[in-house]
Amino acid sequence: MIFIATAIELEARPFIEKLNLKKNPDHHLYNIYTGGDFALIVTGVGKIASAMAVTYMLSHFPVPDFFVNAGMAAGDEGVGIYLINSIKDLGSERSVYPAMLLDIDLPEKPLCSSDRVLSPDEVKKGYLYDMEGIGFFLAASKYLTNDRILLFKYISDNGIADGNLSRERIESAITESSALVAEKIKDLTMYKKEMKTTLVDKARFDAFADYYLMSTTSRKDLLKLLTYAQFIGRDPRHLLLINETVAKASRKQAGIRFIEELKNELLP
């Protein structure tokens, strides 16, 4: 399946119509719509609300092939639909990076997530701004590798508290952009079978992780890093080299150091 998260019902409505979704009566804490290969949840506004809703979805449904966050963002270019290639939390200054492995014909932009409307001097040219992206990504990444987490954002305003963001302007941005985004989401169904293969041989991955006594969390972190390594042109198989001189008592810490060093090497 392909899951979709929108912050508000207004953003959800076009996808409900275009993907023929129906309200799911089995869930009452959130508005969830399902049909065919798709399921959509309305998360509420803000990174905490988004993270909670995503976690609920992934705890009550089988893990999907892809999880998509689709909705409005502020930007300085007036109009456009963008695929997000990095997300920065303006509160914590933490940055995360979706693995851009799919051939999706959309321009890319970095996204900043903020809990508040920004002042003019805080808005940087070339960035998009929203309130949910970082919460969505961090929650989804606990269940899926980064290549299966996608964010499609369309510009509704400039992100500055200027009083010009009306309901009509929001509806116009959603109407103009949602049809193309829905088509991009439908296209993801073509990738499902192709992406069942792993980046490295499972036996090799398991042998490496077992040798370094890695926890389930560490294994997920390592797989995400290997996915990103492939995206930037590194052969992930060449990264899994076991140092047979490490004493068994030291292997767990060596595995943790390996992941941290790999993260520092790969991520900008």
Secondary structure, 3 states (H helix, E strand, C coil): CEEEEECCHHHHHHHHHHCCCEECCCCCCCCEEEECCEEEEECCCCHHHHHHHHHHHHHHCCCCCEEEEEEEEECCCCCCEEEEEEEEECCCCCEECCCCCCCCCCCEEEEEECCCCECHHHCCCCCEEECCHHHHHHHHCCCCCHHHEEEEEEEEECCECCCCCCHHHHHHHHHHHHHHHHHHHHHHHHHCCHHHCCCCCHHHHHHHHHHCCCCHHHHHHHHHHHHHHHHCCCCHHHHCCCCCCCCHHHHHHHHHHHHHHHHHHHCC
